[in-house]
Amino acid sequence: VQIVQSGGGLVQPGGSLRLSCAASGLTTSDYAMNWHRQAPGKQRELVVGIYSTGSRVYGVADKGRFTISDISSDNANTTVHLQMDHLLPEDAAVYCCNVRRPGGTSGLQASWGKGTLVTVSS
């Protein structure tokens, strides 16, 4: 599975950003697409995710400010977006998308995007 992320960048406090995650080569209908973030000096944390069933799982995401889209699929890609509104300086981090699915030696395997930097500053 290959993951391509887009979006991110510099935004002022209170602003909005939309991140996109497109996964190709996904051959199973049982998977989850998740957004994680890691700020400098901090551990990586789950922001929000969505299962292929449509169920969502929330980590640190403020439901009033962070919205994960429904999954959309075409012949080539499976895509999900993270809409982030009313951004705060503490939301600044590298945001990474991953796709988890059954497989591998542990029974669960994950593919990661390269990450995209979100900077919230005036």
C-alpha positions as CSV (number, residue, x, y, z in Angstrom):
1,V,0.0,0.0,0.0
2,Q,1.3,3.4,-1.0
3,I,0.2,6.5,0.7
4,V,0.3,10.1,-0.6
5,Q,-0.5,13.0,1.7
6,S,-1.3,16.5,0.7
7,G,-2.3,19.7,2.4
8,G,-0.8,21.2,5.5
9,G,1.4,24.3,5.7
10,L,1.3,27.6,7.7
11,V,-1.9,29.0,9.1
12,Q,-2.8,31.7,11.6
13,P,-4.5,30.8,14.9
14,G,-8.2,30.4,14.2
15,G,-7.6,29.4,10.6
16,S,-8.4,26.1,8.8
17,L,-6.5,23.5,6.9
18,R,-7.5,20.4,5.1
19,L,-5.3,17.4,4.8
20,S,-5.7,14.6,2.4
21,C,-4.6,11.0,2.4
22,A,-4.8,8.8,-0.7
23,A,-3.9,5.1,-0.4
24,S,-3.3,3.0,-3.5
25,G,-2.8,-0.7,-3.7
26,L,-5.3,-1.5,-1.0
27,T,-6.8,-4.9,-1.7
28,T,-8.9,-5.6,1.4
29,S,-12.2,-4.2,2.4
30,D,-11.3,-4.5,6.1
31,Y,-9.0,-1.6,7.0
32,A,-8.8,1.7,9.0
33,M,-7.4,5.0,7.9
34,N,-6.0,7.1,10.7
35,W,-4.4,10.5,11.3
36,H,-1.7,10.8,13.8
37,R,0.4,13.8,14.8
38,Q,3.7,14.3,16.5
39,A,4.8,17.7,17.9
40,P,8.5,18.4,18.6
41,G,9.5,16.7,21.8
42,K,6.3,14.8,22.2
43,Q,5.1,11.3,21.4
44,R,3.0,10.5,18.4
45,E,-0.7,10.5,19.1
46,L,-3.8,9.4,17.3
47,V,-5.9,12.3,16.2
48,V,-8.8,10.5,14.6
49,G,-9.5,7.5,12.4
50,I,-12.2,5.9,10.4
51,Y,-12.8,2.2,9.7
52,S,-13.9,0.9,6.3
53,T,-17.3,0.4,7.9
54,G,-17.6,4.1,8.4
55,S,-17.2,4.0,12.2
56,R,-14.9,6.7,13.6
57,V,-12.4,6.5,16.4
58,Y,-11.3,9.7,18.1
59,G,-8.0,10.2,19.8
60,V,-7.0,13.7,20.8
61,A,-9.2,15.3,18.1
62,D,-11.5,18.0,19.3
63,K,-14.8,16.9,17.6
64,G,-15.8,20.5,17.3
65,R,-12.7,21.4,15.3
66,F,-11.4,18.3,13.6
67,T,-13.5,16.3,11.1
68,I,-12.5,13.2,9.3
69,S,-14.4,12.7,6.0
70,D,-16.1,9.6,4.8
71,I,-13.9,7.3,2.9
72,S,-14.1,7.7,-0.9
73,S,-12.8,5.1,-3.3
74,D,-12.2,4.8,-7.0
75,N,-10.3,2.2,-9.0
76,A,-7.0,3.7,-8.1
77,N,-7.2,5.3,-4.6
78,T,-8.9,5.2,-1.3
79,T,-9.0,8.7,0.1
80,V,-9.9,10.4,3.3
81,H,-9.6,14.0,4.4
82,L,-9.0,15.7,7.7
83,Q,-10.6,19.1,8.0
84,M,-9.1,21.2,10.8
85,D,-10.9,24.3,11.9
86,H,-10.2,27.0,14.5
87,L,-6.6,25.8,14.7
88,L,-4.6,26.5,17.9
89,P,-0.9,26.8,18.3
90,E,-0.9,23.5,20.1
91,D,-2.2,21.8,17.0
92,A,1.1,22.4,15.3
93,A,2.7,19.1,14.5
94,V,3.7,16.7,11.7
95,Y,0.5,14.9,10.7
96,C,0.8,11.4,9.3
97,C,-1.8,9.2,7.7
98,N,-1.7,5.5,8.1
99,V,-3.7,2.6,6.8
100,R,-4.0,-0.5,9.1
101,R,-5.3,-3.8,7.8
102,P,-5.1,-7.5,8.6
103,G,-1.9,-9.2,7.7
104,G,1.8,-9.4,8.6
105,T,3.3,-11.6,11.3
106,S,1.5,-9.9,14.1
107,G,-1.8,-10.1,12.4
108,L,-2.0,-6.4,11.7
109,Q,0.1,-4.3,9.3
110,A,0.3,-0.6,8.8
111,S,1.5,1.6,6.0
112,W,2.4,5.2,6.7
113,G,2.5,8.4,4.7
114,K,5.6,10.6,4.9
115,G,3.9,13.2,7.0
116,T,2.9,16.8,6.5
117,L,3.9,19.8,8.6
118,V,1.2,21.9,10.1
119,T,2.4,25.2,11.6
120,V,0.0,27.4,13.5
121,S,1.5,30.8,14.1
122,S,0.7,34.5,13.6
